[in-house]
Amino acid sequence: MLVEEYKKQLSEKSCNIESELMDEIGMINEDDLIDIVFTDNDLLKAIEKLKENSGPGPDEIPALFLINTNKEIIKPLCLILRKSIDRGEIPDIYKMAHITPIHKGGNKSKFKPDSYRPVSLTSHIMKMYERIIAKNIIVHLTRNQLFNKNQHGFIPGKSTQSQLLMYYKDIYESLQEGKRIDTVFLDFARAFDKVDHEILMQKIIKHKIKGKLAIWLKEFLNERKFKVLANGTISDEEDVTSGVPQGTVLAAILFLIMISDIDEKVKESIV
């Protein structure tokens, strides 16, 4: 039941426009981000962000092992990431997620699948790699002013507080000018789960991310799998046909890229 519930939250796999995407990925301009440069120290900093009590992901490597052996394993970990980006390949185990259902609490029935919140656990090694790549993407988007100026979530230097301050400022200025004010709040249902991979890749390219890095991101999204762990049992693996992967570091920045043009067609209003 839980597996079917989580499969329902995904969209169908989009039509394949592989050749068109690959052509665009190869059209490199001077200000495109096509690769990343990283050092042993970058990876050591990523290891420092791991939580000691975090359980192992599908690769069965606990965070504590990586923390305690960081000096010994740093060279091979760097080599694996470099080869992964250069070849545009990611091991299948790094694209697997283990989902544990957590009851939402309250009066919700324990016998209904939608009463449980899926918590996704992925490889700690992959999370370290994602932190390095996410950092480079954020620097690139910031330097080239590619973030939507009205976006406050997941952006360095901004927060829900900065969004509220801007909102109150807009209200105050509108009242001062004698304008009518109407506010509409919208919420995405299953926002992260419904992202179409082909559309996301088109927007990644639009944000001047191409070459090796774009190919790596395409591989990161492609052919992901999940298993559900509940009551001491584990399900068969299922395909992830859509979405920015839950439980990953890159999910938030990829979602921002996906919705960056959300207010493009909104006229004569403040978004």
PyRosetta script that sets phi, psi and omega in degrees:
from pyrosetta import init, pose_from_sequence

init()
pose = pose_from_sequence("MLVEEYKKQLSEKSCNIESELMDEIGMINEDDLIDIVFTDNDLLKAIEKLKENSGPGPDEIPALFLINTNKEIIKPLCLILRKSIDRGEIPDIYKMAHITPIHKGGNKSKFKPDSYRPVSLTSHIMKMYERIIAKNIIVHLTRNQLFNKNQHGFIPGKSTQSQLLMYYKDIYESLQEGKRIDTVFLDFARAFDKVDHEILMQKIIKHKIKGKLAIWLKEFLNERKFKVLANGTISDEEDVTSGVPQGTVLAAILFLIMISDIDEKVKESIV")
pose.set_psi(1, -44.8)
pose.set_omega(1, -178.1)
pose.set_phi(2, -65.8)
pose.set_psi(2, -40.4)
pose.set_omega(2, 178.9)
pose.set_phi(3, -60.2)
pose.set_psi(3, -46.1)
pose.set_omega(3, -179.6)
pose.set_phi(4, -64.5)
pose.set_psi(4, -36.4)
pose.set_omega(4, 178.2)
pose.set_phi(5, -62.9)
pose.set_psi(5, -43.5)
pose.set_omega(5, -178.4)
pose.set_phi(6, -73.2)
pose.set_psi(6, -31.0)
pose.set_omega(6, 176.2)
pose.set_phi(7, -67.2)
pose.set_psi(7, -34.7)
pose.set_omega(7, 179.8)
pose.set_phi(8, -65.2)
pose.set_psi(8, -25.7)
pose.set_omega(8, -177.8)
pose.set_phi(9, -75.0)
pose.set_psi(9, -12.1)
pose.set_omega(9, -179.0)
pose.set_phi(10, -93.2)
pose.set_psi(10, 158.0)
pose.set_omega(10, 173.5)
pose.set_phi(11, -91.2)
pose.set_psi(11, 162.7)
pose.set_omega(11, 176.1)
pose.set_phi(12, -68.1)
pose.set_psi(12, 151.5)
pose.set_omega(12, 178.8)
pose.set_phi(13, -61.3)
pose.set_psi(13, 132.7)
pose.set_omega(13, -176.4)
pose.set_phi(14, -73.5)
pose.set_psi(14, 165.0)
pose.set_omega(14, 178.4)
pose.set_phi(15, -64.6)
pose.set_psi(15, 152.7)
pose.set_omega(15, -173.9)
pose.set_phi(16, -87.0)
pose.set_psi(16, 119.7)
pose.set_omega(16, 175.1)
pose.set_phi(17, -121.9)
pose.set_psi(17, 40.8)
pose.set_omega(17, -174.1)
pose.set_phi(18, -51.1)
pose.set_psi(18, -50.3)
pose.set_omega(18, -173.9)
pose.set_phi(19, -64.5)
pose.set_psi(19, -40.2)
pose.set_omega(19, 179.2)
pose.set_phi(20, -63.9)
pose.set_psi(20, -43.4)
pose.set_omega(20, 179.6)
pose.set_phi(21, -61.7)
pose.set_psi(21, -46.0)
pose.set_omega(21, -177.2)
pose.set_phi(22, -64.6)
pose.set_psi(22, -34.8)
pose.set_omega(22, 176.9)
pose.set_phi(23, -63.3)
pose.set_psi(23, -44.8)
pose.set_omega(23, -178.6)
pose.set_phi(24, -68.7)
pose.set_psi(24, -37.8)
pose.set_omega(24, 178.9)
pose.set_phi(25, -59.8)
pose.set_psi(25, -32.7)
pose.set_omega(25, -177.5)
pose.set_phi(26, -84.3)
pose.set_psi(26, -7.1)
pose.set_omega(26, 179.4)
pose.set_phi(27, -87.4)
pose.set_psi(27, 91.1)
pose.set_omega(27, -171.1)
pose.set_phi(28, -92.4)
pose.set_psi(28, 133.2)
pose.set_omega(28, 172.7)
pose.set_phi(29, -113.5)
pose.set_psi(29, 166.8)
pose.set_omega(29, -172.6)
pose.set_phi(30, -59.6)
pose.set_psi(30, -38.3)
pose.set_omega(30, -175.8)
pose.set_phi(31, -95.9)
pose.set_psi(31, 13.7)
pose.set_omega(31, 177.4)
pose.set_phi(32, -77.8)
pose.set_psi(32, 145.8)
pose.set_omega(32, 172.1)
pose.set_phi(33, -91.6)
pose.set_psi(33, 111.6)
pose.set_omega(33, -174.3)
pose.set_phi(34, -115.9)
pose.set_psi(34, -13.6)
pose.set_omega(34, -177.9)
pose.set_phi(35, -160.7)
pose.set_psi(35, 168.3)
pose.set_omega(35, 175.5)
pose.set_phi(36, -128.6)
pose.set_psi(36, 150.0)
pose.set_omega(36, 175.2)
pose.set_phi(37, -111.7)
pose.set_psi(37, 130.0)
pose.set_omega(37, -179.8)
pose.set_phi(38, -141.2)
pose.set_psi(38, 160.0)
pose.set_omega(38, -177.5)
pose.set_phi(39, -121.7)
pose.set_psi(39, 172.5)
pose.set_omega(39, 174.3)
pose.set_phi(40, -56.6)
pose.set_psi(40, -38.8)
pose.set_omega(40, -177.9)
pose.set_phi(41, -64.3)
pose.set_psi(41, -36.1)
pose.set_omega(41, 177.2)
pose.set_phi(42, -60.8)
pose.set_psi(42, -42.3)
pose.set_omega(42, -179.1)
pose.set_phi(43, -71.5)
pose.set_psi(43, -36.1)
pose.set_omega(43, 176.3)
pose.set_phi(44, -61.6)
pose.set_psi(44, -39.9)
pose.set_omega(44, 177.7)
pose.set_phi(45, -65.1)
pose.set_psi(45, -36.0)
pose.set_omega(45, 177.9)
pose.set_phi(46, -67.0)
pose.set_psi(46, -37.5)
pose.set_omega(46, 177.3)
pose.set_phi(47, -64.9)
pose.set_psi(47, -37.8)
pose.set_omega(47, -179.6)
pose.set_phi(48, -61.5)
pose.set_psi(48, -24.3)
pose.set_omega(48, -179.0)
pose.set_phi(49, -81.9)
pose.set_psi(49, -9.3)
pose.set_omega(49, 177.7)
pose.set_phi(50, -70.7)
pose.set_psi(50, 147.3)
pose.set_omega(50, 177.8)
pose.set_phi(51, -94.8)
pose.set_psi(51, 128.7)
pose.set_omega(51, -173.9)
pose.set_phi(52, -57.5)
pose.set_psi(52, -35.3)
pose.set_omega(52, -175.1)
pose.set_phi(53, -88.8)
pose.set_psi(53, 7.6)
pose.set_omega(53, 179.5)
pose.set_phi(54, -72.1)
pose.set_psi(54, 131.5)
pose.set_omega(54, 179.0)
pose.set_phi(55, -71.5)
pose.set_psi(55, 166.3)
pose.set_omega(55, -179.6)
pose.set_phi(56, -71.5)
pose.set_psi(56, 152.6)
pose.set_omega(56, 174.2)
pose.set_phi(57, -88.1)
pose.set_psi(57, -162.4)
pose.set_omega(57, -179.6)
pose.set_phi(58, -59.0)
pose.set_psi(58, -24.3)
pose.set_omega(58, 178.8)
pose.set_phi(59, -82.1)
pose.set_psi(59, -1.8)
pose.set_omega(59, 175.5)
pose.set_phi(60, 63.9)
pose.set_psi(60, 23.8)
pose.set_omega(60, 176.7)
pose.set_phi(61, -104.4)
pose.set_psi(61, 110.3)
pose.set_omega(61, -178.8)
pose.set_phi(62, -72.7)
pose.set_psi(62, 154.8)
pose.set_omega(62, -179.9)
pose.set_phi(63, -60.7)
pose.set_psi(63, -37.1)
pose.set_omega(63, -177.0)
pose.set_phi(64, -60.9)
pose.set_psi(64, -36.2)
pose.set_omega(64, 177.8)
pose.set_phi(65, -62.3)
pose.set_psi(65, -44.8)
pose.set_omega(65, -179.7)
pose.set_phi(66, -65.3)
pose.set_psi(66, -37.7)
pose.set_omega(66, -179.8)
pose.set_phi(67, -67.5)
pose.set_psi(67, -43.8)
pose.set_omega(67, -175.4)
pose.set_phi(68, -77.1)
pose.set_psi(68, -19.4)
pose.set_omega(68, -177.8)
pose.set_phi(69, -116.3)
pose.set_psi(69, 19.7)
pose.set_omega(69, -170.9)
pose.set_phi(70, -55.2)
pose.set_psi(70, -41.4)
pose.set_omega(70, -177.6)
pose.set_phi(71, -66.6)
pose.set_psi(71, -35.8)
pose.set_omega(71, -176.9)
pose.set_phi(72, -77.0)
pose.set_psi(72, -31.0)
pose.set_omega(72, -172.9)
pose.set_phi(73, -101.8)
pose.set_psi(73, -3.2)
pose.set_omega(73, -172.1)
pose.set_phi(74, -62.3)
pose.set_psi(74, -40.9)
pose.set_omega(74, -178.4)
pose.set_phi(75, -63.8)
pose.set_psi(75, -52.1)
pose.set_omega(75, 178.7)
pose.set_phi(76, -63.2)
pose.set_psi(76, -34.2)
pose.set_omega(76, 178.1)
pose.set_phi(77, -65.1)
pose.set_psi(77, -40.9)
pose.set_omega(77, 176.6)
pose.set_phi(78, -62.8)
pose.set_psi(78, -41.6)
pose.set_omega(78, -179.4)
pose.set_phi(79, -63.9)
pose.set_psi(79, -41.6)
pose.set_omega(79, 179.7)
pose.set_phi(80, -62.2)
pose.set_psi(80, -45.2)
pose.set_omega(80, 179.7)
pose.set_phi(81, -64.0)
pose.set_psi(81, -42.4)
pose.set_omega(81, -180.0)
pose.set_phi(82, -61.5)
pose.set_psi(82, -44.6)
pose.set_omega(82, 179.2)
pose.set_phi(83, -66.1)
pose.set_psi(83, -37.6)
pose.set_omega(83, -179.7)
pose.set_phi(84, -61.3)
pose.set_psi(84, -45.6)
pose.set_omega(84, 179.7)
pose.set_phi(85, -69.8)
pose.set_psi(85, -44.1)
pose.set_omega(85, -178.0)
pose.set_phi(86, -62.2)
pose.set_psi(86, -37.4)
pose.set_omega(86, -176.8)
pose.set_phi(87, -94.4)
pose.set_psi(87, -12.1)
pose.set_omega(87, -177.0)
pose.set_phi(88, 66.3)
pose.set_psi(88, 35.9)
pose.set_omega(88, -177.4)
pose.set_phi(89, -127.5)
pose.set_psi(89, 141.7)
pose.set_omega(89, 176.8)
pose.set_phi(90, -131.8)
pose.set_psi(90, 128.1)
pose.set_omega(90, 178.4)
pose.set_phi(91, -54.9)
pose.set_psi(91, 141.7)
pose.set_omega(91, -177.6)
pose.set_phi(92, -55.9)
pose.set_psi(92, -37.1)
pose.set_omega(92, -177.4)
pose.set_phi(93, -63.9)
pose.set_psi(93, -26.7)
pose.set_omega(93, 177.9)
pose.set_phi(94, -78.3)
pose.set_psi(94, -11.1)
pose.set_omega(94, 178.7)
pose.set_phi(95, -108.5)
pose.set_psi(95, 13.0)
pose.set_omega(95, 177.9)
pose.set_phi(96, -98.2)
pose.set_psi(96, 142.9)
pose.set_omega(96, 175.3)
pose.set_phi(97, -125.3)
pose.set_psi(97, 138.6)
pose.set_omega(97, 171.5)
pose.set_phi(98, -101.7)
pose.set_psi(98, 122.0)
pose.set_omega(98, -177.0)
pose.set_phi(99, -105.1)
pose.set_psi(99, 125.0)
pose.set_omega(99, 176.0)
pose.set_phi(100, -110.6)
pose.set_psi(100, 122.7)
pose.set_omega(100, 179.2)
pose.set_phi(101, -77.5)
pose.set_psi(101, 128.9)
pose.set_omega(101, 177.4)
pose.set_phi(102, -117.0)
pose.set_psi(102, 125.2)
pose.set_omega(102, -178.4)
pose.set_phi(103, -62.6)
pose.set_psi(103, 136.8)
pose.set_omega(103, -175.7)
pose.set_phi(104, -73.6)
pose.set_psi(104, -11.2)
pose.set_omega(104, 177.9)
pose.set_phi(105, 87.2)
pose.set_psi(105, -174.4)
pose.set_omega(105, 179.6)
pose.set_phi(106, 71.0)
pose.set_psi(106, -147.7)
pose.set_omega(106, -176.6)
pose.set_phi(107, -94.3)
pose.set_psi(107, 12.7)
pose.set_omega(107, -178.3)
pose.set_phi(108, -67.5)
pose.set_psi(108, 138.4)
pose.set_omega(108, -178.4)
pose.set_phi(109, -62.8)
pose.set_psi(109, 137.2)
pose.set_omega(109, 177.4)
pose.set_phi(110, -79.7)
pose.set_psi(110, -3.5)
pose.set_omega(110, -176.6)
pose.set_phi(111, -105.5)
pose.set_psi(111, 3.1)
pose.set_omega(111, 178.3)
pose.set_phi(112, -108.2)
pose.set_psi(112, 128.4)
pose.set_omega(112, -178.0)
pose.set_phi(113, -57.5)
pose.set_psi(113, -34.1)
pose.set_omega(113, -177.4)
pose.set_phi(114, -76.4)
pose.set_psi(114, 1.0)
pose.set_omega(114, 174.6)
pose.set_phi(115, -84.6)
pose.set_psi(115, -1.3)
pose.set_omega(115, -176.5)
pose.set_phi(116, -116.1)
pose.set_psi(116, 137.0)
pose.set_omega(116, 177.2)
pose.set_phi(117, -94.0)
pose.set_psi(117, 125.2)
pose.set_omega(117, -179.6)
pose.set_phi(118, -77.6)
pose.set_psi(118, 124.6)
pose.set_omega(118, 175.5)
pose.set_phi(119, -107.5)
pose.set_psi(119, 120.0)
pose.set_omega(119, -173.1)
pose.set_phi(120, -100.6)
pose.set_psi(120, 129.6)
pose.set_omega(120, 179.1)
pose.set_phi(121, -116.5)
pose.set_psi(121, 125.8)
pose.set_omega(121, -179.9)
pose.set_phi(122, -122.1)
pose.set_psi(122, 176.5)
pose.set_omega(122, -176.7)
pose.set_phi(123, -61.3)
pose.set_psi(123, 133.0)
pose.set_omega(123, 176.5)
pose.set_phi(124, -67.2)
pose.set_psi(124, -35.0)
pose.set_omega(124, 177.9)
pose.set_phi(125, -62.3)
pose.set_psi(125, -43.4)
pose.set_omega(125, 179.9)
pose.set_phi(126, -65.1)
pose.set_psi(126, -37.2)
pose.set_omega(126, 177.9)
pose.set_phi(127, -61.9)
pose.set_psi(127, -38.3)
pose.set_omega(127, 177.3)
pose.set_phi(128, -62.3)
pose.set_psi(128, -45.4)
pose.set_omega(128, 178.5)
pose.set_phi(129, -61.6)
pose.set_psi(129, -42.2)
pose.set_omega(129, -179.1)
pose.set_phi(130, -62.9)
pose.set_psi(130, -37.1)
pose.set_omega(130, 179.3)
pose.set_phi(131, -61.0)
pose.set_psi(131, -41.8)
pose.set_omega(131, 179.4)
pose.set_phi(132, -65.0)
pose.set_psi(132, -44.4)
pose.set_omega(132, -178.9)
pose.set_phi(133, -69.1)
pose.set_psi(133, -42.1)
pose.set_omega(133, 179.0)
pose.set_phi(134, -60.7)
pose.set_psi(134, -41.5)
pose.set_omega(134, 179.0)
pose.set_phi(135, -59.1)
pose.set_psi(135, -44.4)
pose.set_omega(135, 179.4)
pose.set_phi(136, -66.5)
pose.set_psi(136, -38.0)
pose.set_omega(136, 178.9)
pose.set_phi(137, -66.4)
pose.set_psi(137, -42.8)
pose.set_omega(137, 179.9)
pose.set_phi(138, -62.3)
pose.set_psi(138, -43.4)
pose.set_omega(138, 177.3)
pose.set_phi(139, -60.1)
pose.set_psi(139, -44.4)
pose.set_omega(139, -180.0)
pose.set_phi(140, -62.3)
pose.set_psi(140, -48.1)
pose.set_omega(140, -178.2)
pose.set_phi(141, -66.1)
pose.set_psi(141, -36.4)
pose.set_omega(141, 178.9)
pose.set_phi(142, -69.4)
pose.set_psi(142, -47.0)
pose.set_omega(142, -178.4)
pose.set_phi(143, -60.6)
pose.set_psi(143, -38.5)
pose.set_omega(143, -177.5)
pose.set_phi(144, -95.1)
pose.set_psi(144, 9.2)
pose.set_omega(144, 177.6)
pose.set_phi(145, 52.5)
pose.set_psi(145, 48.7)
pose.set_omega(145, -177.4)
pose.set_phi(146, -100.2)
pose.set_psi(146, -6.5)
pose.set_omega(146, 173.2)
pose.set_phi(147, -73.6)
pose.set_psi(147, 142.5)
pose.set_omega(147, 171.7)
pose.set_phi(148, -63.1)
pose.set_psi(148, 125.4)
pose.set_omega(148, -175.2)
pose.set_phi(149, -64.1)
pose.set_psi(149, -19.6)
pose.set_omega(149, 179.8)
pose.set_phi(150, -91.3)
pose.set_psi(150, 0.0)
pose.set_omega(150, -179.9)
pose.set_phi(151, -87.5)
pose.set_psi(151, 130.2)
pose.set_omega(151, -179.5)
pose.set_phi(152, -116.4)
pose.set_psi(152, -26.2)
pose.set_omega(152, -178.3)
pose.set_phi(153, -74.6)
pose.set_psi(153, 138.6)
pose.set_omega(153, 174.1)
pose.set_phi(154, 65.2)
pose.set_psi(154, 15.9)
pose.set_omega(154, -179.0)
pose.set_phi(155, -111.7)
pose.set_psi(155, 129.8)
pose.set_omega(155, 179.8)
pose.set_phi(156, -55.2)
pose.set_psi(156, 132.2)
pose.set_omega(156, 178.7)
pose.set_phi(157, 87.0)
pose.set_psi(157, -4.2)
pose.set_omega(157, 178.0)
pose.set_phi(158, -126.1)
pose.set_psi(158, 164.7)
pose.set_omega(158, -177.6)
pose.set_phi(159, -165.5)
pose.set_psi(159, -177.5)
pose.set_omega(159, 174.9)
pose.set_phi(160, -62.8)
pose.set_psi(160, -31.0)
pose.set_omega(160, 178.2)
pose.set_phi(161, -66.6)
pose.set_psi(161, -42.9)
pose.set_omega(161, 179.5)
pose.set_phi(162, -65.7)
pose.set_psi(162, -33.5)
pose.set_omega(162, 177.7)
pose.set_phi(163, -66.1)
pose.set_psi(163, -42.4)
pose.set_omega(163, 179.4)
pose.set_phi(164, -65.7)
pose.set_psi(164, -39.9)
pose.set_omega(164, 177.5)
pose.set_phi(165, -61.9)
pose.set_psi(165, -42.6)
pose.set_omega(165, 177.9)
pose.set_phi(166, -64.9)
pose.set_psi(166, -39.1)
pose.set_omega(166, 179.0)
pose.set_phi(167, -62.5)
pose.set_psi(167, -47.1)
pose.set_omega(167, 178.6)
pose.set_phi(168, -64.6)
pose.set_psi(168, -36.2)
pose.set_omega(168, 177.7)
pose.set_phi(169, -62.5)
pose.set_psi(169, -44.5)
pose.set_omega(169, 179.4)
pose.set_phi(170, -63.4)
pose.set_psi(170, -40.4)
pose.set_omega(170, 178.1)
pose.set_phi(171, -64.0)
pose.set_psi(171, -46.8)
pose.set_omega(171, -178.5)
pose.set_phi(172, -59.7)
pose.set_psi(172, -47.6)
pose.set_omega(172, -178.4)
pose.set_phi(173, -64.7)
pose.set_psi(173, -37.3)
pose.set_omega(173, 178.8)
pose.set_phi(174, -67.1)
pose.set_psi(174, -40.4)
pose.set_omega(174, 178.0)
pose.set_phi(175, -65.2)
pose.set_psi(175, -39.5)
pose.set_omega(175, 178.5)
pose.set_phi(176, -61.6)
pose.set_psi(176, -31.8)
pose.set_omega(176, -179.1)
pose.set_phi(177, -92.3)
pose.set_psi(177, 2.9)
pose.set_omega(177, 177.3)
pose.set_phi(178, 72.2)
pose.set_psi(178, 25.2)
pose.set_omega(178, -179.0)
pose.set_phi(179, -87.9)
pose.set_psi(179, 154.6)
pose.set_omega(179, 174.3)
pose.set_phi(180, -77.7)
pose.set_psi(180, 143.5)
pose.set_omega(180, -178.1)
pose.set_phi(181, -122.9)
pose.set_psi(181, 124.9)
pose.set_omega(181, 171.1)
pose.set_phi(182, -126.3)
pose.set_psi(182, 133.6)
pose.set_omega(182, 179.8)
pose.set_phi(183, -117.8)
pose.set_psi(183, 131.7)
pose.set_omega(183, 177.8)
pose.set_phi(184, -121.2)
pose.set_psi(184, 126.1)
pose.set_omega(184, 176.1)
pose.set_phi(185, -108.0)
pose.set_psi(185, 129.9)
pose.set_omega(185, 179.7)
pose.set_phi(186, -121.0)
pose.set_psi(186, 149.6)
pose.set_omega(186, 178.1)
pose.set_phi(187, -131.6)
pose.set_psi(187, 131.9)
pose.set_omega(187, 176.4)
pose.set_phi(188, -78.6)
pose.set_psi(188, 130.6)
pose.set_omega(188, 172.9)
pose.set_phi(189, -84.3)
pose.set_psi(189, 124.5)
pose.set_omega(189, 179.5)
pose.set_phi(190, 53.0)
pose.set_psi(190, 44.9)
pose.set_omega(190, -170.8)
pose.set_phi(191, -55.0)
pose.set_psi(191, -51.3)
pose.set_omega(191, -177.5)
pose.set_phi(192, -66.6)
pose.set_psi(192, -32.9)
pose.set_omega(192, -174.3)
pose.set_phi(193, -76.0)
pose.set_psi(193, -24.1)
pose.set_omega(193, -171.5)
pose.set_phi(194, -94.1)
pose.set_psi(194, -1.9)
pose.set_omega(194, -176.7)
pose.set_phi(195, -61.6)
pose.set_psi(195, 126.3)
pose.set_omega(195, 177.5)
pose.set_phi(196, -79.0)
pose.set_psi(196, 125.6)
pose.set_omega(196, -174.5)
pose.set_phi(197, -65.2)
pose.set_psi(197, -38.3)
pose.set_omega(197, -179.0)
pose.set_phi(198, -68.1)
pose.set_psi(198, -42.0)
pose.set_omega(198, 178.0)
pose.set_phi(199, -65.1)
pose.set_psi(199, -41.3)
pose.set_omega(199, 178.2)
pose.set_phi(200, -60.7)
pose.set_psi(200, -42.8)
pose.set_omega(200, 179.4)
pose.set_phi(201, -63.2)
pose.set_psi(201, -37.7)
pose.set_omega(201, 176.8)
pose.set_phi(202, -61.8)
pose.set_psi(202, -38.6)
pose.set_omega(202, -179.3)
pose.set_phi(203, -75.5)
pose.set_psi(203, -32.3)
pose.set_omega(203, 174.0)
pose.set_phi(204, -59.8)
pose.set_psi(204, -44.9)
pose.set_omega(204, 177.9)
pose.set_phi(205, -63.9)
pose.set_psi(205, -41.1)
pose.set_omega(205, 178.4)
pose.set_phi(206, -60.9)
pose.set_psi(206, -29.1)
pose.set_omega(206, 178.6)
pose.set_phi(207, -87.9)
pose.set_psi(207, 21.2)
pose.set_omega(207, 172.6)
pose.set_phi(208, 64.5)
pose.set_psi(208, 33.7)
pose.set_omega(208, 173.0)
pose.set_phi(209, -110.5)
pose.set_psi(209, 112.0)
pose.set_omega(209, -173.8)
pose.set_phi(210, -139.3)
pose.set_psi(210, -163.4)
pose.set_omega(210, 175.1)
pose.set_phi(211, 59.5)
pose.set_psi(211, -145.2)
pose.set_omega(211, -177.2)
pose.set_phi(212, -55.4)
pose.set_psi(212, -42.3)
pose.set_omega(212, -174.8)
pose.set_phi(213, -67.2)
pose.set_psi(213, -41.0)
pose.set_omega(213, 178.1)
pose.set_phi(214, -64.2)
pose.set_psi(214, -40.7)
pose.set_omega(214, 177.6)
pose.set_phi(215, -62.7)
pose.set_psi(215, -40.8)
pose.set_omega(215, 178.4)
pose.set_phi(216, -63.8)
pose.set_psi(216, -42.5)
pose.set_omega(216, 178.9)
pose.set_phi(217, -64.8)
pose.set_psi(217, -37.0)
pose.set_omega(217, 176.3)
pose.set_phi(218, -61.8)
pose.set_psi(218, -43.3)
pose.set_omega(218, 177.4)
pose.set_phi(219, -65.5)
pose.set_psi(219, -36.2)
pose.set_omega(219, 178.5)
pose.set_phi(220, -60.1)
pose.set_psi(220, -37.1)
pose.set_omega(220, -178.9)
pose.set_phi(221, -84.3)
pose.set_psi(221, -26.9)
pose.set_omega(221, -169.4)
pose.set_phi(222, -81.4)
pose.set_psi(222, 139.1)
pose.set_omega(222, 172.2)
pose.set_phi(223, 54.1)
pose.set_psi(223, 43.3)
pose.set_omega(223, 173.6)
pose.set_phi(224, -79.5)
pose.set_psi(224, 155.4)
pose.set_omega(224, -178.3)
pose.set_phi(225, -132.4)
pose.set_psi(225, 160.5)
pose.set_omega(225, 172.4)
pose.set_phi(226, -144.1)
pose.set_psi(226, 153.8)
pose.set_omega(226, 171.7)
pose.set_phi(227, -128.8)
pose.set_psi(227, 149.4)
pose.set_omega(227, 178.4)
pose.set_phi(228, -104.4)
pose.set_psi(228, 129.3)
pose.set_omega(228, 177.7)
pose.set_phi(229, -108.2)
pose.set_psi(229, 118.5)
pose.set_omega(229, -179.2)
pose.set_phi(230, -153.5)
pose.set_psi(230, 137.2)
pose.set_omega(230, 176.9)
pose.set_phi(231, 53.3)
pose.set_psi(231, 39.1)
pose.set_omega(231, 176.7)
pose.set_phi(232, 76.5)
pose.set_psi(232, 7.6)
pose.set_omega(232, 178.5)
pose.set_phi(233, -119.9)
pose.set_psi(233, 162.2)
pose.set_omega(233, 179.2)
pose.set_phi(234, -130.7)
pose.set_psi(234, 136.3)
pose.set_omega(234, -177.0)
pose.set_phi(235, -79.5)
pose.set_psi(235, 171.0)
pose.set_omega(235, 169.0)
pose.set_phi(236, -67.9)
pose.set_psi(236, 158.6)
pose.set_omega(236, -180.0)
pose.set_phi(237, -75.8)
pose.set_psi(237, 147.1)
pose.set_omega(237, 179.5)
pose.set_phi(238, -127.4)
pose.set_psi(238, 156.7)
pose.set_omega(238, -179.9)
pose.set_phi(239, -79.6)
pose.set_psi(239, 142.6)
pose.set_omega(239, 170.1)
pose.set_phi(240, -98.6)
pose.set_psi(240, 106.4)
pose.set_omega(240, -172.0)
pose.set_phi(241, -92.5)
pose.set_psi(241, -9.8)
pose.set_omega(241, -179.4)
pose.set_phi(242, -157.8)
pose.set_psi(242, 175.4)
pose.set_omega(242, 172.9)
pose.set_phi(243, 95.7)
pose.set_psi(243, 156.2)
pose.set_omega(243, 166.6)
pose.set_phi(244, -86.4)
pose.set_psi(244, 129.6)
pose.set_omega(244, -166.2)
pose.set_phi(245, -60.5)
pose.set_psi(245, 119.9)
pose.set_omega(245, 176.8)
pose.set_phi(246, -63.3)
pose.set_psi(246, 144.1)
pose.set_omega(246, 178.4)
pose.set_phi(247, 83.0)
pose.set_psi(247, 5.2)
pose.set_omega(247, 179.4)
pose.set_phi(248, -107.9)
pose.set_psi(248, 159.1)
pose.set_omega(248, 179.8)
pose.set_phi(249, -74.1)
pose.set_psi(249, -35.2)
pose.set_omega(249, -175.6)
pose.set_phi(250, -76.5)
pose.set_psi(250, -13.0)
pose.set_omega(250, -174.0)
pose.set_phi(251, -54.9)
pose.set_psi(251, -46.3)
pose.set_omega(251, -175.0)
pose.set_phi(252, -64.8)
pose.set_psi(252, -47.6)
pose.set_omega(252, -177.6)
pose.set_phi(253, -67.8)
pose.set_psi(253, -34.7)
pose.set_omega(253, 177.1)
pose.set_phi(254, -67.6)
pose.set_psi(254, -36.5)
pose.set_omega(254, 177.8)
pose.set_phi(255, -66.9)
pose.set_psi(255, -38.6)
pose.set_omega(255, 176.7)
pose.set_phi(256, -61.1)
pose.set_psi(256, -40.5)
pose.set_omega(256, 177.4)
pose.set_phi(257, -63.4)
pose.set_psi(257, -40.0)
pose.set_omega(257, -178.6)
pose.set_phi(258, -62.2)
pose.set_psi(258, -41.2)
pose.set_omega(258, -174.3)
pose.set_phi(259, -101.7)
pose.set_psi(259, 13.7)
pose.set_omega(259, -174.4)
pose.set_phi(260, -61.3)
pose.set_psi(260, -26.5)
pose.set_omega(260, -178.2)
pose.set_phi(261, -104.9)
pose.set_psi(261, 20.5)
pose.set_omega(261, -172.7)
pose.set_phi(262, -62.1)
pose.set_psi(262, -29.5)
pose.set_omega(262, -178.0)
pose.set_phi(263, -101.9)
pose.set_psi(263, 13.2)
pose.set_omega(263, -174.3)
pose.set_phi(264, -61.6)
pose.set_psi(264, -36.4)
pose.set_omega(264, -175.8)
pose.set_phi(265, -98.0)
pose.set_psi(265, 2.5)
pose.set_omega(265, -179.8)
pose.set_phi(266, -84.9)
pose.set_psi(266, 119.3)
pose.set_omega(266, -175.8)
pose.set_phi(267, -111.7)
pose.set_psi(267, 151.8)
pose.set_omega(267, 174.4)
pose.set_phi(268, 52.5)
pose.set_psi(268, 43.8)
pose.set_omega(268, 178.0)
pose.set_phi(269, -157.1)
pose.set_psi(269, 171.8)
pose.set_omega(269, 178.4)
pose.set_phi(270, -111.9)
pose.set_psi(270, 129.2)
pose.set_omega(270, -179.4)
pose.set_phi(271, -112.4)
pose.dump_pdb("model.pdb")
